[in-house]
Amino acid sequence: MNSDSSRQSTADGSPDPEEEKRLALAAREANRLQELRLVLLGWRWPGKSLTGNTILGREEFRLERAAEFCVKRETEVDGRHVILVDTPGWFSAQVTPGVYQQEMVRSVSLCSPGPHAFLLVIPVGMFSETDRVRVEENLALFGEKVWDHTIVVFTWAESLRDRSIERHIRREGRNLQRVVDKCKKRYHVINNQIFGEHPQLPRLMEKIEKMVAEEGGHYSIEMLQNNAANQNHTQNENMNPNAAKQESDLGARPKQNWSSGSLRAMDVDPPQSAVDGVDEK
């Protein structure tokens, strides 16, 4: 065998298991980042904030009340500095209020120059067309590029029992499959019932680092600003000519802009600012 070959084989031509392990370890080390910036997205009730607490290794995100503001916390996971931003959760049955959407968008500026990953938290269970629509509606705030930097994190993993997550995704049908496909089939299963040192967290960090390497970097504030500019351009193109003339006659008006520069200033975690909500499990 050529000594310059980077991959060794056994006598029967199959890959050498030890060599495969060595190459996999080398790839992980090459992708390893000293800092990871993460944003949590999802519904109010499927354990989004609880997943944040699992990553932090402590109870920092409030579970008993539904927060309406972003909350930023930091920790260390497997030798990495992790910045984690929890966002207001949404409901499936109703359109997410504009102030909550604005706060979700603000999460990008809280982990400048932008998050390495958006963790879209979805519970193992029924996933309807309404759920899919709500996911796509809220992620559209960040533009189409957001899907290149999103990993689905499945919670309530204990309900899978002996069923694999791949089988669950197939059984749920096209709505869940479409969301997973838009994330380029990047997903992770986490058990939030495990306390202390969590065996699933290092693997999640490795998946995030692999995604960053594949996409050539993180989601940036510039991507968010470009999406806002595109939205404004589309709105202007679709504007009724009579309405446009009336606006011109009345003078310039401020336009809604989702860029980080236009978001209203507020503390990262304002005291006593949460509203009543449903307990997360």
C-alpha positions, -999 to +999 in steps of 0.1 A: +000+000+000+012+035-008+025+051+024+013+085+012-023+074+013-044+092+039-067+062+044-057+027+053-076-005+045-077-040+059-067-071+039-101-075+025-102-039+012-126-025+038-117+007+058-096+001+089-118+009+119-089+025+139-079+046+109-115+057+105-116+068+142-083+087+138-096+106+107-129+114+125-110+127+155-087+148+133-117+163+115-134+172+148-102+189+161-099+208+128-134+222+132-132+229+169-140+265+179-130+282+211-163+301+212-198+292+201-227+316+199-261+300+199-297+313+197-327+292+209-359+294+189-392+276+193-426+273+210-433+283+246-441+248+258-418+221+243-388+227+266-370+255+247-358+272+278-353+239+296-329+229+268-311+262+274-307+252+311-295+218+300-267+234+279-258+258+307-258+230+333-278+252+357-313+268+359-309+303+344-338+306+320-372+309+338-396+280+331-426+290+352-433+323+332-432+329+295-405+356+289-412+383+263-376+395+261-344+378+251-321+365+279-284+360+274-262+337+294-227+322+291-211+289+301-184+264+292-191+232+274-163+207+268-136+234+268-156+258+247-169+292+257-207+291+249-229+322+246-266+313+247-295+336+239-331+324+247-358+342+228-396+346+234-415+315+224-444+314+200-478+297+199-489+274+171-525+286+171-518+323+166-495+346+147-465+357+168-470+392+181-448+418+163-431+429+195-420+392+201-408+389+166-388+421+170-373+407+201-364+374+184-346+394+157-327+413+184-311+380+195-286+383+166-272+416+180-268+401+215-242+376+202-223+399+178-209+394+152-237+368+149-247+333+160-229+302+149-262+283+151-299+287+156-312+258+177-348+252+166-364+232+195-391+208+185-407+183+208-410+146+198-447+143+191-473+154+166-461+180+141-489+196+121-491+218+090-499+247+113-467+240+133-447+240+100-463+273+089-455+289+122-418+277+121-413+290+085-432+323+094-409+331+123-376+320+107-385+341+077-377+371+099-340+362+095-341+356+058-336+324+037-299+322+049-310+313+084-318+277+073-281+272+065-273+279+101-301+260+119-301+227+136-334+210+148-331+199+185-357+173+194-368+173+230-390+149+250-367+122+236-378+098+263-411+094+244-392+078+215-385+047+236-369+022+212-378+041+181-350+059+162-354+096+155-351+089+118-381+066+120-400+093+139-393+119+113-405+095+085-437+087+105-445+123+111-449+130+074-441+158+050-445+188+074-417+178+098-397+164+069-399+197+051-385+216+081-357+190+086-349+192+049-347+230+050-321+226+077-301+202+054-311+173+076-292+186+106-308+176+138-299+164+173-318+146+201-315+158+237-328+144+269-335+172+293-341+148+322-304+143+325-287+165+351-251+173+357-225+163+331-245+157+299-232+130+275-252+145+245-238+181+247-203+175+233-218+158+203-242+187+198-213+211+199-194+190+173-224+191+150-226+229+153-189+232+145-193+208+115-221+230+102-200+262+106-172+246+086-196+234+059-213+268+056-180+288+057-188+307+088-216+320+111-249+338+105-240+375+105-257+408+114-251+418+077-273+388+066-300+402+088-297+437+075-297+424+039-329+406+046-345+437+061-334+457+030-349+431+007-382+431+026-384+469+024-377+468-013-404+441-019-429+462+002-421+493-019-426+474-052-460+460-040-472+494-028-503+508-044-493+537-067-520+559-052-508+551-017-472+558-028-483+592-041-502+600-009-471+591+012-450+613-011-474+642-006-474+637+032-436+636+033-412+608+043-423+584+069-401+560+090-403+525+076-403+494+098-368+478+096-357+446+112-320+455+112-302+454+145-297+491+144-334+499+145-343+476+174-354+494+205-328+496+232-335+476+263-317+455+289-308+419+280-328+406+309-352+433+321-364+426+357-401+417+362-408+419+325-422+384+318-458+378+311-478+348+323-474+317+302-475+280+302-451+259+322-424+242+300-418+206+304 
